[in-house]
């Protein structure tokens, strides 16, 4: 069995996403305060970063910035915290956000109590610096951008 070590933020103990050659432009854009996704010339935007378009399997996609606006498609509230590193974040709202440009992203909803999150709620991108990587979250669209 191959064991791959997950990097963790030294201050919080939270896991840091692992960059790959394919995902590096996504994380670089986030570090600059932009949400950038892959875009196929035939099928449009797609997410998560991967080597080929999930519709046509084409590899002639490019990176393009999106608005960072969308709506909550679905969500759940994590209250137990099975991962000790995540317990300081509880309760944690994990959502599927449908971007205005079409693709859906799994992310956290921040900046409001879990009781205020609802399906169909307008949200906007928010950025969190964590141990040298910048994480993408979403917050209610009526709040000041972070």
Backbone torsions as a table, in degrees:
resi	resn	phi	psi	omega
1	UNK	NA	133.3	176.9
2	UNK	-92.2	130.3	178.8
3	UNK	-109.7	123.3	179.0
4	UNK	-104.9	122.0	180.0
5	UNK	-73.4	131.0	176.9
6	UNK	-90.1	128.2	176.5
7	UNK	-72.1	145.7	179.7
8	UNK	-127.5	148.3	174.0
9	UNK	-70.2	125.9	-175.9
10	UNK	-64.6	-33.7	-176.3
11	UNK	-73.9	-39.5	-173.4
12	UNK	-111.4	-18.1	-176.1
13	UNK	79.6	3.1	-180.0
14	UNK	-76.1	145.6	179.1
15	UNK	-67.5	143.3	177.1
16	UNK	-105.7	133.0	179.3
17	UNK	-58.9	145.8	179.7
18	UNK	-92.0	125.2	176.5
19	UNK	-76.1	145.5	170.0
20	UNK	-125.6	167.4	176.1
21	UNK	-57.2	-32.8	-179.7
22	UNK	-75.3	-37.8	-176.2
23	UNK	-88.9	-10.7	-176.1
24	UNK	-54.4	-43.8	178.7
25	UNK	-62.2	-32.3	176.6
26	UNK	-62.0	-47.1	-179.2
27	UNK	-71.6	-33.6	176.2
28	UNK	-64.5	-43.8	178.2
29	UNK	-61.9	-43.3	179.5
30	UNK	-60.5	-41.5	178.6
31	UNK	-60.3	-30.4	178.7
32	UNK	-89.4	4.2	179.1
33	UNK	79.8	28.1	179.1
34	UNK	-125.0	148.8	171.8
35	UNK	-104.6	113.3	-177.2
36	UNK	-122.3	133.5	-179.1
37	UNK	-126.5	163.3	175.3
38	UNK	-75.3	144.8	-179.4
39	UNK	-135.0	122.1	177.1
40	UNK	-84.4	137.6	179.6
41	UNK	-66.0	-18.5	179.6
42	UNK	-100.7	-39.0	-169.4
43	UNK	-112.0	-4.9	177.4
44	UNK	87.0	-160.6	-175.2
45	UNK	-69.7	148.6	171.8
46	UNK	-145.9	156.0	179.0
47	UNK	-146.7	136.0	28.9
48	UNK	-97.5	159.3	-179.7
49	UNK	-59.5	131.5	179.5
50	UNK	-154.3	170.0	-173.1
51	UNK	-75.9	-21.6	-176.1
52	UNK	-140.8	153.1	175.8
53	UNK	-60.7	132.0	-178.3
54	UNK	-70.8	-15.1	-179.7
55	UNK	-89.4	-54.5	-173.9
56	UNK	-107.6	-5.5	-178.2
57	UNK	66.4	14.8	178.0
58	UNK	-69.6	149.4	178.4
59	UNK	-112.8	18.6	-179.3
60	UNK	-100.9	30.7	178.0
61	UNK	-76.0	167.9	175.6
62	UNK	-139.4	169.6	177.1
63	UNK	-94.0	138.6	178.3
64	UNK	-146.7	143.4	177.9
65	UNK	-73.4	145.9	174.3
66	UNK	-117.0	169.5	-173.4
67	UNK	-67.0	-28.9	-175.2
68	UNK	83.7	8.7	178.0
69	UNK	-106.6	146.3	178.7
70	UNK	-171.0	-165.9	178.6
71	UNK	-133.3	153.2	176.9
72	UNK	-72.5	118.4	178.9
73	UNK	-86.8	-39.6	179.5
74	UNK	-161.9	159.4	177.9
75	UNK	-161.3	164.4	172.5
76	UNK	-143.4	159.2	179.3
77	UNK	-113.7	118.9	177.6
78	UNK	-87.2	118.4	-178.4
79	UNK	-117.2	-14.0	-175.1
80	UNK	-89.0	-41.0	179.9
81	UNK	69.0	67.0	179.2
82	UNK	-65.7	-31.3	176.2
83	UNK	-89.3	116.5	-178.4
84	UNK	-54.9	-31.0	-179.7
85	UNK	-67.6	-22.1	-178.2
86	UNK	-93.7	-10.6	-174.4
87	UNK	-58.9	-32.8	179.9
88	UNK	-68.7	-14.8	-178.8
89	UNK	-93.3	-6.4	-173.8
90	UNK	-71.7	149.0	-9.3
91	UNK	-70.5	145.1	-174.7
92	UNK	-114.9	122.3	178.5
93	UNK	-92.6	113.2	177.8
94	UNK	-103.2	123.2	-173.2
95	UNK	-131.0	158.0	165.3
96	UNK	-102.7	118.6	-178.6
97	UNK	-105.8	126.1	174.9
98	UNK	-92.9	113.9	-178.9
99	UNK	-71.7	153.5	177.6
100	UNK	-56.9	-28.7	-179.9
101	UNK	-81.5	-4.5	173.8
102	UNK	119.5	-49.0	-175.2
103	UNK	-69.3	159.2	176.8
104	UNK	-108.0	140.2	179.7
105	UNK	-124.7	139.7	170.0
106	UNK	-87.2	129.4	-177.0
107	UNK	-158.9	-179.2	175.1
108	UNK	-100.8	148.4	171.0
109	UNK	-99.6	124.9	-177.8
110	UNK	-123.6	168.3	173.0
111	UNK	84.5	9.9	175.6
112	UNK	-160.4	156.6	177.1
113	UNK	-65.4	150.0	179.6
114	UNK	-54.7	-32.2	-178.2
115	UNK	-66.2	-17.8	-179.0
116	UNK	-93.2	-3.9	178.6
117	UNK	-83.9	139.1	178.2
118	UNK	-147.4	153.9	175.3
119	UNK	-62.8	134.9	-178.6
120	UNK	89.8	-6.4	-179.4
121	UNK	-64.9	135.4	176.3
122	UNK	-74.1	132.3	-180.0
123	UNK	-133.5	162.8	176.5
124	UNK	-135.5	157.5	-177.1
125	UNK	-66.0	146.7	174.5
126	UNK	-137.8	148.7	-175.8
127	UNK	-118.8	141.5	176.9
128	UNK	-129.6	122.5	176.0
129	UNK	-79.4	125.7	-178.5
130	UNK	-138.8	103.4	173.1
131	UNK	55.0	42.2	178.1
132	UNK	91.6	-13.0	172.8
133	UNK	-111.5	153.4	176.6
134	UNK	-110.2	125.1	180.0
135	UNK	-93.0	147.8	177.1
136	UNK	-98.4	124.2	172.7
137	UNK	-127.2	178.1	173.1
138	UNK	-130.9	151.6	178.9
139	UNK	-134.9	163.4	178.2
140	UNK	-54.0	139.7	-174.4
141	UNK	-65.8	-19.3	-179.1
142	UNK	-88.3	4.4	-179.5
143	UNK	-96.4	163.8	176.9
144	UNK	-68.6	133.4	180.0
145	UNK	-60.1	142.9	176.7
146	UNK	-112.3	NA	NA
